[in-house]
Amino acid sequence: MADQDLLNDDDRLLRATDARRLLGQMSKTTFYRNIERGIIPEPRYIGGTSVWRLGDLRAVVNQLPEKPYTADALSVSR
């Protein structure tokens, strides 16, 4: 299977390092914090190895905002 075919396979399993790379070189701390917050799905396990489905991670990327939040957008009106 060619590398391009692997990138098109939503069932492909990625280890944490590759999952973080796919999400923009996210730090380990941020990656696991986002799992705790429910932004990134919980891992599946093969033996003792944590893995994530490529399709699940793509869904995370597709839900990210197109622009960074501003302080005004985050403020709560009272």
Secondary structure, DSSP 8 states (H G I E B T S, - for coil): --HHHHHT-TT-EE-HHHHHHHTTS--HHHHHHHHHTTSS---EEETTEEEEEHHHHHHHHHHS-SS---HHHH----
